[in-house]
Amino acid sequence: MQRDSLIFDLIRQEKERQMHGLELIASENFVSEQVMQAMGSELTNKYAEGLPGKRYYGGCEIVDQAEQLAIDRAKELFNAAWVNVQPHSGAQANAAVMLAVLNPGDKILGFDLAHGGHLTHGSPVNFSGKLYQPVFYGVEPDTGLIDWEKVADIARRERPKLIICGASAYSRDWNYEALRAAADEVDALLMADISHPAGLIARGLLNDPFEYCHIITTTTHKTLRGPRGGMIMLAQDFENPFGLKTPKGELRLMSSVLDMAVFPGTQGGPLEHVIASKAVSFFEALSDDYLNYIIQVQKNAKALAKGFTDRGYNIISGGTDNHLMLIDLRSKNLSGKQAENTLIKADITINKNMVPFDDKSPFVTSGMRIGSAAITTRGLKEADMERVVTLIDDVLQNHENESKISAVKGEINNWMKNFPLFS
Ligand SMILES: *Cc1c(COP(=O)(O)O)cnc(C)c1O
């Protein structure tokens, strides 16, 4: 077969872009060589609908072992009783949970997208907002923090069937205990979507949702530093309260309802090459090296937050407990779009983001979101964060000065040579 030079040239260019730049997108990371190898392996050739030991295809003896390793390691990592590692992405994991526990038209209570929530928690443009009836809680205007008592009030008023916690741009920890009490009061299920801070939660650096939440979903590619994918977990199995029965008339266990919601409910054949890669990333996440890494991620985020605050930037909620922060740029007379477009000229990647009570559109926004997971993988330490903030501030303060921006780009490209990526 003729080599596809067009695509492989693009891959080479993307690899160089990643090597030269300063990667601050909070949802991104750099996976290890072995995580990448498993993803690019022959396992992609295998059909394996079903679960290990219960497949609809022959020849699954080996992928069964790989998937079982992924499951067992995920259980160990999160101290979970049950895991399904097949969801193709975080959005697919959430779709499967909602299919399992809701009927179309049921009410869900999620964290407002404009305050840092995720599309799959009830946005009107997403299946979750189209098939179900979403209501939202948000942060307080004066503190940027969630008031847990107010969430409970909304739950009492709205009586949702599912309460969703977790976010894409909330820099503080979650009070799972208070949310569970609110859920119990109205007989709702509580789901935590830990897509962003999964790595910090796994290694004990944040509150543990497994103590209080009925169902936990996550992506595997953010702080967890695995391949692009999702998974669903239970701290303990329980009878599905919403009445799905077995042919014998018994209530089904939630684990089996969730398994069926993944396949055949929302997906076909699992991506066994990605599942093997998930297994590799969980193996890594259980190591001391990863523990040191994820501690450094949190330290670096704190150092970034301090640096920005010292330079007069307004961080929503005033700081961070995890790996990310949301910065309101209105006090600097910049939009999120301007910041994103200017910083990229200096090879600094961030993303524009709505801030709570934003007066600009999602295409413009008043904020930028910054995370420390990727640059920490790269090897940057707290002392380097001061320089990162200085470079960002230089570009933003001089956003119309092309020669200044190109000088910063040169400095970053040189600096990044000291932190090799990929062998
Ligand atoms: C990233 C994210 C997701 C979705 O993950 P995809 O893999 O992009 O589908 C879901 N929920 C939250 C909170 C996220 O941050």
The ligand as an ORCA input file, in Angstrom:
! r2SCAN-3c Opt
* xyz 0 1
  C     -14.198     16.607     29.490
  C     -15.456     16.372     30.198
  C     -16.420     15.474     29.724
  C     -16.425     14.891     28.342
  O     -15.390     14.211     27.909
  P     -15.216     13.837     26.354
  O     -14.275     12.709     26.428
  O     -14.704     15.061     25.699
  O     -16.554     13.428     25.831
  C     -17.520     15.206     30.509
  N     -17.688     15.811     31.681
  C     -16.806     16.710     32.157
  C     -17.063     17.348     33.482
  C     -15.668     17.037     31.430
  O     -14.820     17.956     31.898
*
